[in-house]
Amino acid sequence: MSAVAGMTFADLKSGMSARVIAVDENCLDSRRLQEMGFTVGTQFSVVKVAPMGDPIEILVRGYRICLRKNECHCIQIESVG
């Protein structure tokens, strides 16, 4: 299993899997994102990316959500698999 740390949501492509490695608690959106399931250690997969790259559809904890990349700037991720 290879892992690349320091990735952002802008680096994600359809079919990729990633894991949350850190959440910036000082970010305004961090609490909402954590309540939606993006907590440290959580794995998720990218279902699809819109043609212009934004928003992205993510499968996390059994449900699908669509997020804009600028909403996710406070989450640090790493690629898995």
NUTIBA-337229 format. One line per field, with one value per atom (N, C-alpha, C): atom name; residue number from 1; x, y, z. Coordinates in nm, 3 decimals, padded with zeros to 5 digits. Example, Ala and Ser with C-alpha at 12.3 -4.5 7.8 and 13.67 -1.06 7.14 Angstrom:
// residues 2
atome (N; CA; C; N; CA; C)
num (1; 1; 1; 2; 2; 2)
x (01.319; 01.230; 01.320; 01.285; 01.367; 01.290)
y (-00.569; -00.450; -00.330; -00.225; -00.106; 00.003)
z (00.780; 00.780; 00.780; 00.708; 00.714; 00.787)
END
This chain:
// residues 81
atome (N; CA; C; N; CA; C; N; CA; C; N; CA; C; N; CA; C; N; CA; C; N; CA; C; N; CA; C; N; CA; C; N; CA; C; N; CA; C; N; CA; C; N; CA; C; N; CA; C; N; CA; C; N; CA; C; N; CA; C; N; CA; C; N; CA; C; N; CA; C; N; CA; C; N; CA; C; N; CA; C; N; CA; C; N; CA; C; N; CA; C; N; CA; C; N; CA; C; N; CA; C; N; CA; C; N; CA; C; N; CA; C; N; CA; C; N; CA; C; N; CA; C; N; CA; C; N; CA; C; N; CA; C; N; CA; C; N; CA; C; N; CA; C; N; CA; C; N; CA; C; N; CA; C; N; CA; C; N; CA; C; N; CA; C; N; CA; C; N; CA; C; N; CA; C; N; CA; C; N; CA; C; N; CA; C; N; CA; C; N; CA; C; N; CA; C; N; CA; C; N; CA; C; N; CA; C; N; CA; C; N; CA; C; N; CA; C; N; CA; C; N; CA; C; N; CA; C; N; CA; C; N; CA; C; N; CA; C; N; CA; C; N; CA; C; N; CA; C; N; CA; C; N; CA; C; N; CA; C; N; CA; C; N; CA; C; N; CA; C; N; CA; C; N; CA; C; N; CA; C; N; CA; C)
num (1; 1; 1; 2; 2; 2; 3; 3; 3; 4; 4; 4; 5; 5; 5; 6; 6; 6; 7; 7; 7; 8; 8; 8; 9; 9; 9; 10; 10; 10; 11; 11; 11; 12; 12; 12; 13; 13; 13; 14; 14; 14; 15; 15; 15; 16; 16; 16; 17; 17; 17; 18; 18; 18; 19; 19; 19; 20; 20; 20; 21; 21; 21; 22; 22; 22; 23; 23; 23; 24; 24; 24; 25; 25; 25; 26; 26; 26; 27; 27; 27; 28; 28; 28; 29; 29; 29; 30; 30; 30; 31; 31; 31; 32; 32; 32; 33; 33; 33; 34; 34; 34; 35; 35; 35; 36; 36; 36; 37; 37; 37; 38; 38; 38; 39; 39; 39; 40; 40; 40; 41; 41; 41; 42; 42; 42; 43; 43; 43; 44; 44; 44; 45; 45; 45; 46; 46; 46; 47; 47; 47; 48; 48; 48; 49; 49; 49; 50; 50; 50; 51; 51; 51; 52; 52; 52; 53; 53; 53; 54; 54; 54; 55; 55; 55; 56; 56; 56; 57; 57; 57; 58; 58; 58; 59; 59; 59; 60; 60; 60; 61; 61; 61; 62; 62; 62; 63; 63; 63; 64; 64; 64; 65; 65; 65; 66; 66; 66; 67; 67; 67; 68; 68; 68; 69; 69; 69; 70; 70; 70; 71; 71; 71; 72; 72; 72; 73; 73; 73; 74; 74; 74; 75; 75; 75; 76; 76; 76; 77; 77; 77; 78; 78; 78; 79; 79; 79; 80; 80; 80; 81; 81; 81)
x (00.085; 00.000; 00.089; 00.071; 00.149; 00.069; 00.137; 00.071; 00.150; 00.080; 00.141; 00.080; 00.157; 00.105; 00.108; 00.033; 00.034; -00.056; -00.144; -00.237; -00.349; -00.410; -00.530; -00.643; -00.763; -00.877; -00.862; -00.783; -00.760; -00.681; -00.609; -00.530; -00.609; -00.731; -00.811; -00.869; -00.870; -00.929; -01.034; -01.123; -01.227; -01.165; -01.224; -01.178; -01.069; -01.012; -00.907; -00.966; -00.886; -00.921; -00.820; -00.867; -00.779; -00.821; -00.736; -00.762; -00.736; -00.819; -00.801; -00.688; -00.587; -00.475; -00.474; -00.542; -00.550; -00.663; -00.719; -00.823; -00.783; -00.778; -00.744; -00.862; -00.850; -00.960; -00.992; -00.901; -00.923; -01.004; -01.030; -01.105; -01.255; -01.325; -01.468; -01.549; -01.508; -01.583; -01.544; -01.443; -01.392; -01.496; -01.571; -01.670; -01.778; -01.827; -01.931; -01.879; -01.757; -01.700; -01.679; -01.638; -01.622; -01.757; -01.860; -01.993; -02.044; -01.995; -02.034; -01.951; -01.854; -01.778; -01.631; -01.582; -01.441; -01.359; -01.339; -01.257; -01.124; -01.026; -00.892; -00.901; -00.839; -00.837; -00.946; -01.044; -01.154; -01.108; -01.139; -01.110; -01.233; -01.211; -01.320; -01.273; -01.368; -01.331; -01.402; -01.339; -01.394; -01.479; -01.607; -01.699; -01.682; -01.688; -01.662; -01.628; -01.564; -01.524; -01.595; -01.651; -01.720; -01.622; -01.673; -01.586; -01.484; -01.522; -01.429; -01.352; -01.368; -01.292; -01.357; -01.474; -01.538; -01.689; -01.770; -01.743; -01.699; -01.671; -01.637; -01.737; -01.772; -01.864; -01.781; -01.806; -01.725; -01.814; -01.766; -01.834; -01.760; -01.827; -01.767; -01.868; -01.826; -01.908; -02.044; -02.045; -02.166; -02.261; -02.227; -02.313; -02.231; -02.299; -02.232; -02.262; -02.158; -02.175; -02.097; -02.141; -02.070; -02.015; -01.888; -01.822; -01.743; -01.736; -01.647; -01.509; -01.408; -01.272; -01.239; -01.295; -01.264; -01.329; -01.428; -01.488; -01.399; -01.307; -01.226; -01.082; -01.053; -00.914; -00.854; -00.937; -00.886; -00.860; -00.877; -00.855; -00.728; -00.638; -00.519; -00.546; -00.509; -00.537; -00.412; -00.420; -00.317; -00.385; -00.324; -00.377; -00.353; -00.448; -00.431; -00.464; -00.405; -00.438; -00.363)
y (-00.117; 00.000; 00.123; 00.209; 00.330; 00.446; 00.540; 00.656; 00.780; 00.883; 01.011; 01.114; 01.166; 01.264; 01.403; 01.494; 01.631; 01.657; 01.568; 01.587; 01.681; 01.742; 01.821; 01.761; 01.809; 01.761; 01.796; 01.896; 01.932; 01.823; 01.738; 01.631; 01.504; 01.496; 01.374; 01.356; 01.231; 01.193; 01.085; 01.066; 00.963; 00.827; 00.753; 00.620; 00.613; 00.726; 00.727; 00.707; 00.651; 00.640; 00.720; 00.777; 00.859; 00.846; 00.896; 00.893; 01.032; 01.073; 01.201; 01.184; 01.271; 01.262; 01.377; 01.487; 01.600; 01.693; 01.759; 01.859; 01.985; 02.097; 02.225; 02.275; 02.273; 02.311; 02.461; 02.542; 02.686; 02.726; 02.632; 02.657; 02.664; 02.756; 02.771; 02.649; 02.578; 02.462; 02.331; 02.331; 02.204; 02.130; 02.199; 02.129; 02.063; 02.136; 02.082; 01.960; 01.966; 01.854; 01.733; 01.756; 01.646; 01.583; 01.664; 01.611; 01.529; 01.558; 01.481; 01.355; 01.332; 01.208; 01.221; 01.339; 01.358; 01.379; 01.271; 01.274; 01.205; 01.231; 01.174; 01.022; 00.964; 00.820; 00.767; 00.847; 00.803; 00.789; 00.673; 00.653; 00.687; 00.737; 00.769; 00.745; 00.740; 00.723; 00.828; 00.862; 00.961; 00.887; 00.921; 00.858; 00.922; 01.053; 01.123; 01.269; 01.327; 01.466; 01.537; 01.653; 01.728; 01.762; 01.782; 01.806; 01.920; 02.024; 02.135; 02.118; 02.002; 01.971; 02.007; 02.066; 02.110; 02.112; 02.050; 01.981; 01.836; 01.768; 01.627; 01.548; 01.429; 01.341; 01.238; 01.226; 01.142; 01.042; 00.919; 00.815; 00.804; 00.844; 00.839; 00.784; 00.683; 00.620; 00.572; 00.526; 00.468; 00.564; 00.691; 00.783; 00.872; 00.928; 01.012; 01.158; 01.238; 01.383; 01.452; 01.568; 01.650; 01.773; 01.797; 01.910; 01.989; 02.117; 02.202; 02.196; 02.207; 02.195; 02.304; 02.423; 02.530; 02.507; 02.418; 02.384; 02.289; 02.223; 02.117; 02.159; 02.286; 02.331; 02.305; 02.279; 02.258; 02.111; 02.024; 01.880; 01.837; 01.771; 01.714; 01.566; 01.518; 01.380; 01.312; 01.178; 01.099; 00.994; 00.963; 00.861; 00.723; 00.633; 00.494; 00.401; 00.283; 00.181; 00.194)
z (00.000; 00.000; 00.000; -00.100; -00.106; -00.049; 00.010; 00.067; 00.031; -00.010; -00.043; 00.049; 00.143; 00.237; 00.174; 00.232; 00.186; 00.067; 00.036; -00.075; -00.034; -00.133; -00.111; -00.194; -00.171; -00.249; -00.397; -00.430; -00.569; -00.643; -00.569; -00.629; -00.656; -00.605; -00.617; -00.756; -00.800; -00.929; -00.903; -00.998; -00.985; -00.959; -00.865; -00.832; -00.726; -00.689; -00.588; -00.449; -00.360; -00.219; -00.140; -00.029; 00.055; 00.200; 00.288; 00.431; 00.488; 00.582; 00.650; 00.751; 00.742; 00.836; 00.937; 00.906; 00.999; 00.959; 01.059; 01.036; 01.112; 01.044; 01.106; 01.186; 01.318; 01.407; 01.399; 01.345; 01.337; 01.214; 01.127; 01.004; 01.035; 00.971; 00.995; 00.955; 00.851; 00.801; 00.869; 00.955; 01.009; 01.092; 01.173; 01.257; 01.172; 01.073; 00.984; 00.910; 00.860; 00.787; 00.878; 01.002; 01.095; 01.129; 01.141; 01.167; 01.050; 00.930; 00.811; 00.796; 00.885; 00.882; 00.851; 00.821; 00.787; 00.914; 00.989; 01.110; 01.081; 01.163; 01.142; 01.138; 01.035; 01.018; 00.926; 00.892; 00.807; 00.663; 00.604; 00.462; 00.380; 00.260; 00.170; 00.028; -00.065; -00.205; -00.289; -00.399; -00.491; -00.593; -00.597; -00.693; -00.829; -00.834; -00.960; -00.934; -01.034; -01.030; -01.146; -01.120; -01.225; -01.338; -01.460; -01.575; -01.556; -01.486; -01.463; -01.332; -01.266; -01.146; -01.014; -01.018; -00.895; -00.916; -00.834; -00.709; -00.733; -00.622; -00.627; -00.544; -00.593; -00.521; -00.447; -00.315; -00.229; -00.157; -00.146; -00.067; 00.065; 00.173; 00.306; 00.405; 00.479; 00.583; 00.531; 00.406; 00.350; 00.283; 00.276; 00.203; 00.111; 00.012; -00.088; -00.060; -00.069; -00.056; -00.167; -00.204; -00.301; -00.229; -00.249; -00.185; -00.287; -00.264; -00.344; -00.280; -00.361; -00.312; -00.209; -00.226; -00.131; 00.005; 00.013; 00.142; 00.221; 00.154; 00.214; 00.239; 00.231; 00.244; 00.382; 00.482; 00.618; 00.648; 00.551; 00.572; 00.497; 00.568; 00.506; 00.484; 00.366; 00.330; 00.275; 00.269; 00.203; 00.117; 00.005; -00.084; -00.025; -00.044; 00.000; -00.115; -00.110; -00.208; -00.333)
END
